[in-house]
Amino acid sequence: MSGIHPLTFQWSGEAMVPLNLRGATQQYVVGATYRLAPRKERSLASHNHFFASLQEAFNSLPAESEDMYPTVEHLRKRALIKSGYRNERSIVCSTAQEAEKVAAFIKPLDDLAYVALRDNVVTVYTAKSQSERAMGKAEFQKSKDDVLRIVAELIGVTGKELGSNAGGAS
């Protein structure tokens, strides 16, 4: 099943008919049962607006932010983490000194992750994926709004001002 890719079907009034018959015959077995579920497509305009707004914010960051946000991807991932769209893993060490060593070891493994150290506990935060497979339309829109609010605050504007500066649809 892992080789099956999404195909578009059309309801004929009697059956779901694949719009790409060749793709369907390559992926599906005649007589087998498959579960179909409607999917709300995300807006390409909203997706493009999000990334244009991020780029606008990144271009407006103060120079002292360069170390924390060397790329627009660092900015996006940190804002996702800060707004709660994250995975967390904690390691409890024997001592605070051991935790420092573990944190120092982990940090270079993923420069997009945020590694926090508190006493003898190391917590690694990684951003959740915003891919269509990982986030539906509603969750993507909420994450988009939350991330843009956070990055707008970094540059001293409102989310609405940031969005209008980037142009396009939201």
MIRONU-426913 format. One record per residue: chain; x, y, z of N, C-alpha, C, O in turn. Coordinates in Angstrom, 2 decimals. Layout:
BEGIN
SITE  cadena   n.east  n.north     n.up  ca.east  ca.north    ca.up   c.east  c.north     c.up   o.east  o.north     o.up
SITE       A        X        Y        Z        X         Y        Z        X        Y        Z        X        Y        Z
...
END
This chain:
BEGIN
SITE  cadena   n.east  n.north     n.up  ca.east  ca.north    ca.up   c.east  c.north     c.up   o.east  o.north     o.up
SITE       A     0.81    -1.21     0.00     0.00      0.00     0.00     0.84     1.26     0.00     0.34     2.32    -0.38
SITE       A     2.10     1.19     0.41     2.91      2.40     0.52     3.20     3.01    -0.85     3.57     4.18    -0.93
SITE       A     3.04     2.22    -1.94     3.29      2.74    -3.27     2.08     3.43    -3.88     2.15     3.90    -5.01
SITE       A     0.98     3.52    -3.15    -0.22      4.15    -3.67    -0.14     5.65    -3.47     0.14     6.14    -2.37
SITE       A    -0.39     6.38    -4.55    -0.36      7.84    -4.50    -1.77     8.37    -4.71    -2.58     7.71    -5.36
SITE       A    -2.09     9.54    -4.16    -3.44     10.09    -4.31    -3.80    10.30    -5.78    -3.00    10.81    -6.57
SITE       A    -5.01     9.92    -6.12    -5.56     10.15    -7.45    -6.86    10.92    -7.29    -7.48    10.90    -6.23
SITE       A    -7.25    11.60    -8.34    -8.51     12.35    -8.31    -9.61    11.49    -8.94    -9.43    10.92   -10.01
SITE       A   -10.75    11.42    -8.24   -11.90     10.66    -8.72   -13.07    11.62    -8.89   -13.11    12.69    -8.28
SITE       A   -14.02    11.22    -9.74   -15.22     12.02    -9.95   -16.43    11.12    -9.74   -16.46     9.99   -10.24
SITE       A   -17.41    11.60    -9.01   -18.63     10.84    -8.77   -19.51    10.91   -10.01   -19.85    12.00   -10.47
SITE       A   -19.87     9.76   -10.57   -20.68      9.71   -11.79   -22.16     9.63   -11.49   -22.98     9.67   -12.40
SITE       A   -22.52     9.51   -10.23   -23.91      9.28    -9.85   -24.11     7.82    -9.49   -25.09     7.46    -8.83
SITE       A   -23.19     6.99    -9.94   -23.26      5.56    -9.64   -21.96     5.02    -9.06   -21.96     4.07    -8.28
SITE       A   -20.85     5.64    -9.43   -19.54      5.13    -8.99   -18.52     6.25    -8.99   -18.71     7.28    -9.63
SITE       A   -17.43     6.02    -8.25   -16.30      6.94    -8.28   -15.43     6.54    -9.48   -14.96     5.40    -9.56
SITE       A   -15.24     7.46   -10.38   -14.50      7.18   -11.61   -13.16     7.91   -11.55   -13.13     9.13   -11.37
SITE       A   -12.04     7.18   -11.70   -10.73      7.85   -11.67   -10.54     8.72   -12.90   -10.87     8.30   -14.02
SITE       A   -10.02     9.92   -12.70    -9.77     10.81   -13.83    -8.50    10.40   -14.57    -8.30    10.77   -15.73
SITE       A    -7.65     9.63   -13.91    -6.43      9.10   -14.52    -6.55     7.58   -14.49    -6.09     6.94   -13.54
SITE       A    -7.18     7.00   -15.51    -7.45      5.57   -15.54    -6.17     4.75   -15.51    -6.10     3.73   -14.83
SITE       A    -5.16     5.19   -16.24    -3.89      4.45   -16.27    -3.26     4.39   -14.87    -2.80     3.33   -14.43
SITE       A    -3.24     5.53   -14.17    -2.70      5.56   -12.82    -3.48     4.66   -11.88    -2.89     4.00   -11.03
SITE       A    -4.81     4.62   -12.04    -5.64      3.78   -11.19    -5.36     2.31   -11.46    -5.27     1.52   -10.52
SITE       A    -5.23     1.92   -12.72    -4.98      0.50   -13.03    -3.60     0.06   -12.56    -3.39    -1.12   -12.30
SITE       A    -2.67     0.99   -12.46    -1.33      0.65   -11.97    -1.30     0.49   -10.46    -0.49    -0.27    -9.93
SITE       A    -2.18     1.21    -9.75    -2.13      1.23    -8.28    -3.17     0.35    -7.60    -2.96    -0.09    -6.47
SITE       A    -4.28     0.09    -8.26    -5.38     -0.61    -7.61    -5.63    -1.96    -8.25    -5.36    -2.16    -9.43
SITE       A    -6.16    -2.90    -7.45    -6.46     -4.25    -7.91    -7.96    -4.36    -8.11    -8.74    -4.03    -7.22
SITE       A    -8.37    -4.84    -9.28    -9.79     -5.01    -9.59   -10.39    -5.97    -8.56    -9.84    -7.05    -8.31
SITE       A   -11.51    -5.59    -7.98   -12.20     -6.43    -7.00   -11.79    -6.17    -5.56   -12.49    -6.58    -4.64
SITE       A   -10.67    -5.48    -5.36   -10.23     -5.15    -4.00   -11.08    -3.99    -3.47   -11.66    -3.23    -4.24
SITE       A   -11.14    -3.87    -2.16   -11.91     -2.80    -1.52   -10.96    -1.73    -1.02    -9.96    -2.02    -0.37
SITE       A   -11.29    -0.48    -1.33   -10.49      0.66    -0.89   -11.41     1.66    -0.21   -12.57     1.80    -0.59
SITE       A   -10.89     2.34     0.79   -11.65      3.33     1.52   -11.33     4.71     0.95   -10.17     5.11     0.88
SITE       A   -12.36     5.44     0.55   -12.18      6.80     0.03   -12.66     7.79     1.08   -13.63     7.53     1.80
SITE       A   -11.98     8.91     1.17   -12.40      9.97     2.09   -12.23    11.31     1.38   -11.21    11.55     0.75
SITE       A   -13.23    12.17     1.48   -13.08     13.48     0.87   -11.96    14.26     1.54   -11.74    14.12     2.75
SITE       A   -11.27    15.06     0.78   -10.15     15.82     1.32   -10.31    17.27     0.90   -10.51    17.58    -0.27
SITE       A   -10.23    18.15     1.88   -10.31     19.57     1.58    -8.92    20.03     1.16    -7.98    19.99     1.95
SITE       A    -8.81    20.45    -0.07    -7.53     20.90    -0.60    -7.15    22.24     0.03    -8.00    23.10     0.25
SITE       A    -5.88    22.39     0.30    -5.40     23.67     0.78    -5.26    24.62    -0.40    -5.01    24.21    -1.53
SITE       A    -5.44    25.86    -0.11    -5.35     26.90    -1.13    -3.89    27.19    -1.48    -3.08    27.47    -0.60
SITE       A    -3.57    27.10    -2.75    -2.22     27.43    -3.20    -1.93    28.91    -2.94    -0.80    29.28    -2.60
SITE       A    -2.94    29.75    -3.09    -2.76     31.18    -2.82    -2.40    31.41    -1.35    -1.52    32.22    -1.05
SITE       A    -3.07    30.70    -0.44    -2.77     30.83     0.99    -1.37    30.33     1.30    -0.63    30.95     2.06
SITE       A    -1.01    29.21     0.70     0.33     28.64     0.87     1.40    29.63     0.40     2.37    29.89     1.11
SITE       A     1.21    30.18    -0.79     2.18     31.14    -1.33     2.24    32.42    -0.50     3.32    32.98    -0.30
SITE       A     1.09    32.87    -0.02     1.04     34.06     0.82     1.83    33.84     2.11     2.55    34.73     2.56
SITE       A     1.69    32.66     2.68     2.40     32.32     3.92     3.91    32.44     3.72     4.59    33.10     4.50
SITE       A     4.42    31.82     2.67     5.86     31.83     2.46     6.37    33.21     2.02     7.50    33.58     2.33
SITE       A     5.55    33.96     1.29     5.93     35.34     0.95     5.99    36.21     2.20     6.89    37.04     2.34
SITE       A     5.04    36.01     3.11     5.02     36.77     4.37     6.23    36.42     5.23     6.83    37.30     5.85
SITE       A     6.58    35.13     5.28     7.76     34.71     6.02     9.02    35.36     5.45     9.88    35.84     6.19
SITE       A     9.12    35.37     4.14    10.30     35.97     3.50    10.36    37.46     3.80    11.44    38.00     4.06
SITE       A     9.22    38.12     3.76     9.13     39.54     4.08     9.61    39.80     5.51    10.38    40.73     5.76
SITE       A     9.15    38.96     6.45     9.57     39.10     7.85    11.07    38.84     7.99    11.77    39.57     8.68
SITE       A    11.54    37.79     7.34    12.96     37.44     7.41    13.83    38.59     6.91    14.85    38.91     7.52
SITE       A    13.41    39.20     5.81    14.16     40.32     5.24    14.16    41.55     6.14    15.01    42.43     6.01
SITE       A    13.19    41.61     7.06    13.06     42.77     7.95    13.61    42.52     9.35    13.53    43.40    10.21
SITE       A    14.18    41.34     9.59    14.72     41.05    10.93    15.90    41.95    11.24    16.68    42.28    10.34
SITE       A    16.05    42.36    12.50    17.23     43.15    12.88    18.50    42.31    12.75    18.45    41.08    12.86
SITE       A    19.60    42.95    12.52    20.89     42.27    12.31    21.25    41.35    13.46    21.87    40.31    13.24
SITE       A    20.88    41.72    14.69    21.24     40.88    15.84    20.49    39.54    15.86    20.80    38.67    16.68
SITE       A    19.52    39.35    14.97    18.77     38.09    14.90    19.41    37.08    13.94    18.94    35.95    13.84
SITE       A    20.47    37.49    13.26    21.08     36.62    12.24    21.55    35.29    12.81    21.43    34.26    12.14
SITE       A    22.10    35.29    14.02    22.59     34.03    14.60    21.44    33.07    14.91    21.56    31.86    14.69
SITE       A    20.33    33.59    15.42    19.20     32.74    15.77    18.41    32.30    14.54    17.87    31.19    14.50
SITE       A    18.33    33.17    13.53    17.55     32.89    12.32    18.42    33.10    11.08    18.23    34.08    10.36
SITE       A    19.37    32.21    10.83    20.25     32.41     9.67    19.55    32.24     8.32    20.02    32.76     7.31
SITE       A    18.41    31.52     8.32    17.63     31.34     7.08    16.15    31.53     7.39    15.74    31.50     8.55
SITE       A    15.37    31.71     6.35    13.92     31.84     6.53    13.35    30.53     7.07    12.34    30.55     7.78
SITE       A    13.97    29.40     6.76    13.52     28.10     7.27    13.73    28.02     8.79    12.88    27.46     9.49
SITE       A    14.83    28.55     9.29    15.05     28.61    10.74    13.95    29.45    11.40    13.43    29.08    12.46
SITE       A    13.61    30.55    10.78    12.56     31.43    11.30    11.23    30.69    11.37    10.54    30.73    12.39
SITE       A    10.86    30.01    10.30     9.60     29.28    10.24     9.55    28.17    11.28     8.57    28.03    12.01
SITE       A    10.62    27.38    11.36    10.64     26.25    12.29    10.62    26.73    13.74     9.93    26.14    14.57
SITE       A    11.37    27.77    14.06    11.37     28.30    15.43     9.99    28.84    15.80     9.52    28.66    16.93
SITE       A     9.33    29.51    14.84     7.99     30.03    15.12     6.98    28.90    15.28     6.07    29.00    16.10
SITE       A     7.13    27.83    14.51     6.26     26.66    14.69     6.45    26.07    16.09     5.48    25.76    16.78
SITE       A     7.70    25.93    16.49     8.01     25.38    17.82     7.41    26.27    18.90     6.76    25.79    19.82
SITE       A     7.64    27.57    18.77     7.17     28.51    19.79     5.64    28.53    19.88     5.08    28.71    20.96
SITE       A     4.96    28.33    18.75     3.49     28.37    18.76     2.86    27.02    19.09     1.64    26.88    19.03
SITE       A     3.68    26.03    19.42     3.14     24.75    19.88     3.05    23.66    18.82     2.64    22.54    19.13
SITE       A     3.42    23.95    17.60     3.42     22.94    16.54     4.78    22.26    16.55     5.64    22.52    15.72
SITE       A     4.93    21.37    17.53     6.24     20.79    17.78     6.14    19.39    18.34     5.10    18.96    18.85
SITE       A     7.25    18.70    18.21     7.46     17.42    18.87     8.49    17.68    19.96     9.41    18.48    19.77
SITE       A     8.33    17.01    21.09     9.26     17.19    22.22     9.81    15.84    22.65     9.09    14.85    22.73
SITE       A    11.10    15.83    22.92    11.75     14.65    23.48    12.65    15.13    24.61    13.43    16.07    24.44
SITE       A    12.52    14.48    25.77    13.34     14.86    26.92    14.23    13.72    27.35    13.87    12.55    27.27
SITE       A    15.41    14.10    27.80    16.37     13.14    28.32    16.73    13.59    29.73    17.20    14.71    29.92
SITE       A    16.50    12.72    30.71    16.85     13.03    32.09    18.24    12.44    32.34    18.45    11.23    32.21
SITE       A    19.16    13.30    32.70    20.54     12.88    32.95    20.81    12.79    34.45    20.03    13.30    35.26
SITE       A    21.91    12.15    34.81    22.26     11.97    36.23    22.59    13.29    36.90    22.23    13.53    38.06
SITE       A    23.28    14.16    36.15    23.72     15.44    36.72    23.51    16.55    35.70    23.29    16.30    34.52
SITE       A    23.60    17.78    36.17    23.51     18.94    35.28    24.70    18.96    34.32    24.55    19.37    33.17
SITE       A    25.86    18.54    34.77    27.06     18.52    33.93    26.88    17.50    32.79    27.26    17.76    31.65
SITE       A    26.31    16.36    33.13    26.05     15.36    32.09    25.04    15.90    31.09    25.17    15.67    29.88
SITE       A    24.03    16.60    31.58    23.02     17.19    30.70    23.64    18.20    29.75    23.27    18.26    28.58
SITE       A    24.59    18.98    30.23    25.29     19.94    29.37    26.02    19.22    28.24    26.01    19.67    27.09
SITE       A    26.66    18.10    28.57    27.38     17.32    27.55    26.41    16.73    26.53    26.70    16.73    25.33
SITE       A    25.28    16.23    27.01    24.27     15.65    26.10    23.72    16.73    25.19    23.58    16.52    23.99
SITE       A    23.40    17.89    25.75    22.88     19.01    24.94    23.90    19.43    23.89    23.54    19.67    22.73
SITE       A    25.15    19.51    24.27    26.22     19.89    23.34    26.35    18.86    22.23    26.67    19.21    21.09
SITE       A    26.12    17.59    22.54    26.18     16.53    21.53    24.99    16.61    20.58    25.14    16.42    19.37
SITE       A    23.81    16.90    21.12    22.58     16.91    20.32    22.48    18.12    19.40    22.04    17.99    18.26
SITE       A    22.87    19.29    19.87    22.68     20.54    19.10    23.14    20.46    17.65    22.38    20.88    16.77
SITE       A    24.32    19.95    17.36    24.75     19.93    15.95    24.04    18.89    15.08    24.18    18.91    13.86
SITE       A    23.28    17.99    15.69    22.61     16.95    14.91    21.47    17.51    14.07    21.16    16.96    13.00
SITE       A    20.84    18.59    14.53    19.73     19.20    13.78    19.72    20.68    14.09    19.22    21.10    15.14
SITE       A    20.25    21.47    13.17    20.35     22.91    13.47    18.99    23.61    13.38    18.90    24.80    13.69
SITE       A    17.94    22.91    12.97    16.60     23.48    12.96    15.83    23.15    14.25    14.75    23.68    14.47
SITE       A    16.39    22.28    15.08    15.77     21.93    16.35    16.18    22.95    17.41    17.19    23.64    17.28
SITE       A    15.38    23.03    18.45    15.71     23.88    19.59    16.00    22.96    20.77    15.16    22.15    21.15
SITE       A    17.19    23.08    21.33    17.61     22.23    22.44    17.62    23.09    23.70    18.35    24.08    23.79
SITE       A    16.81    22.69    24.68    16.70     23.42    25.94    17.32    22.58    27.06    17.20    21.36    27.09
SITE       A    17.97    23.27    27.96    18.65     22.63    29.08    18.11    23.23    30.37    18.16    24.45    30.56
SITE       A    17.60    22.38    31.25    17.12     22.85    32.54    17.55    21.84    33.60    17.08    20.70    33.63
SITE       A    18.46    22.28    34.45    19.04     21.42    35.48    19.65    20.19    34.81    20.61    20.30    34.04
SITE       A    19.10    19.02    35.10    19.67     17.79    34.53    18.79    17.21    33.41    18.90    16.03    33.07
SITE       A    17.92    18.05    32.82    17.01     17.59    31.77    17.31    18.34    30.47    17.37    19.57    30.44
SITE       A    17.48    17.56    29.41    17.66     18.12    28.07    16.38    17.85    27.30    15.92    16.71    27.23
SITE       A    15.78    18.90    26.74    14.58     18.75    25.93    14.87    19.23    24.52    15.41    20.32    24.31
SITE       A    14.52    18.40    23.56    14.72     18.72    22.15    13.35    18.97    21.52    12.47    18.11    21.58
SITE       A    13.20    20.14    20.93    11.96     20.52    20.26    12.21    20.55    18.76    13.15    21.20    18.29
SITE       A    11.37    19.86    18.01    11.44     19.92    16.55    10.08    20.37    16.03     9.04    20.02    16.61
SITE       A    10.08    21.13    14.96     8.84     21.65    14.39     8.07    20.54    13.69     8.65    19.66    13.05
SITE       A     6.76    20.60    13.82     5.91     19.67    13.07     5.92    20.08    11.60     6.08    21.25    11.26
SITE       A     5.74    19.11    10.76     5.66     19.35     9.33     4.37    20.07     8.98     3.32    19.80     9.57
SITE       A     4.44    20.98     8.03     3.24     21.65     7.52     2.84    21.09     6.16     2.05    21.71     5.45
SITE       A     3.38    19.96     5.80     3.03     19.37     4.50     1.54    19.05     4.46     0.90    18.93     5.51
SITE       A     1.00    18.91     3.26    -0.42     18.59     3.13    -0.73    17.25     3.77    -1.82    17.07     4.33
SITE       A     0.19    16.32     3.70    -0.02     15.01     4.31    -0.09    15.12     5.83    -0.85    14.40     6.48
SITE       A     0.70    16.02     6.41     0.79     16.15     7.87    -0.29    17.05     8.45    -0.76    16.82     9.57
SITE       A    -0.70    18.08     7.70    -1.69     19.05     8.20    -2.78    19.25     7.16    -2.51    19.51     5.99
SITE       A    -4.01    19.13     7.62    -5.13     19.44     6.75    -5.28    20.95     6.59    -4.49    21.73     7.11
SITE       A    -6.30    21.32     5.86    -6.54     22.73     5.55    -6.70    23.59     6.81    -6.07    24.64     6.94
SITE       A    -7.55    23.14     7.73    -7.84     23.94     8.93    -6.61    24.08     9.83    -6.32    25.16    10.33
SITE       A    -5.90    22.97    10.05    -4.72     23.04    10.91    -3.62    23.88    10.27    -2.93    24.62    10.96
SITE       A    -3.46    23.75     8.95    -2.46     24.58     8.27    -2.80    26.05     8.45    -1.91    26.86     8.75
SITE       A    -4.06    26.41     8.27    -4.46     27.82     8.39    -4.18    28.33     9.80    -3.70    29.45     9.97
SITE       A    -4.49    27.52    10.81    -4.23     27.94    12.19    -2.73    28.08    12.43    -2.30    29.06    13.04
SITE       A    -1.94    27.12    11.96    -0.49     27.21    12.15     0.07    28.42    11.40     0.96    29.11    11.89
SITE       A    -0.46    28.67    10.22    -0.03     29.84     9.44    -0.29    31.13    10.22     0.59    31.98    10.34
SITE       A    -1.51    31.27    10.74    -1.87     32.47    11.50    -0.99    32.63    12.74    -0.52    33.73    13.03
SITE       A    -0.76    31.53    13.46     0.05     31.57    14.68     1.51    31.93    14.37     2.11    32.75    15.06
SITE       A     2.06    31.32    13.33     3.45     31.59    12.95     3.61    33.03    12.49     4.56    33.71    12.89
SITE       A     2.70    33.52    11.66     2.82     34.90    11.17     2.67    35.91    12.30     3.30    36.97    12.27
SITE       A     1.84    35.59    13.29     1.71     36.49    14.45     3.04    36.57    15.19     3.47    37.65    15.58
SITE       A     3.69    35.43    15.38     4.97     35.40    16.10     6.06    36.14    15.33     6.79    36.93    15.91
SITE       A     6.18    35.89    14.02     7.25     36.55    13.27     6.96    38.03    13.10     7.89    38.84    13.01
SITE       A     5.69    38.41    13.04     5.34     39.84    12.97     5.80    40.56    14.24     6.31    41.68    14.17
SITE       A     5.61    39.91    15.39     6.06     40.51    16.66     7.57    40.71    16.67     8.07    41.69    17.24
SITE       A     8.30    39.80    16.04     9.77     39.92    15.99    10.23    41.18    15.27    11.27    41.75    15.59
SITE       A     9.43    41.61    14.29     9.83     42.80    13.52     9.01    44.03    13.88     9.15    45.08    13.26
SITE       A     8.14    43.89    14.89     7.42     45.05    15.41     6.23    45.49    14.58     5.91    46.68    14.54
SITE       A     5.57    44.55    13.91     4.35     44.88    13.17     3.26    43.90    13.59     3.53    42.93    14.30
SITE       A     2.04    44.15    13.15     0.97     43.20    13.42     0.98    42.13    12.33     1.55    42.32    11.26
SITE       A     0.33    41.02    12.62     0.21     39.96    11.62    -0.50    40.45    10.38    -0.15    40.06     9.26
SITE       A    -1.49    41.31    10.57    -2.24     41.86     9.43    -1.34    42.74     8.56    -1.40    42.68     7.33
SITE       A    -0.51    43.56     9.20     0.43     44.42     8.45     1.43    43.57     7.68     1.74    43.86     6.53
SITE       A     1.93    42.53     8.31     2.88     41.64     7.64     2.23    41.00     6.44     2.82    40.95     5.36
SITE       A     1.00    40.49     6.62     0.28     39.84     5.52     0.00    40.78     4.37     0.09    40.39     3.20
SITE       A    -0.35    42.02     4.68    -0.65     42.97     3.60     0.62    43.41     2.88     0.59    43.71     1.68
SITE       A     1.75    43.45     3.60     3.03     43.79     2.95     3.46    42.72     1.97     4.10    43.01     0.96
SITE       A     3.10    41.46     2.27     3.49     40.35     1.40     2.58    40.25     0.18     2.94    39.62    -0.82
SITE       A     1.39    40.88     0.27     0.47     40.83    -0.86    -0.16    39.47    -1.00     0.12    38.57    -0.20
SITE       A    -1.00    39.30    -1.98    -1.62     38.00    -2.27    -2.76    37.69    -1.34    -3.17    38.52    -0.53
SITE       A    -3.26    36.48    -1.47    -4.40     36.03    -0.67    -3.93    35.43     0.63    -2.82    34.89     0.71
SITE       A    -4.75    35.52     1.64    -4.45     34.85     2.90    -5.49    33.82     3.12    -5.46    33.11     4.13
END
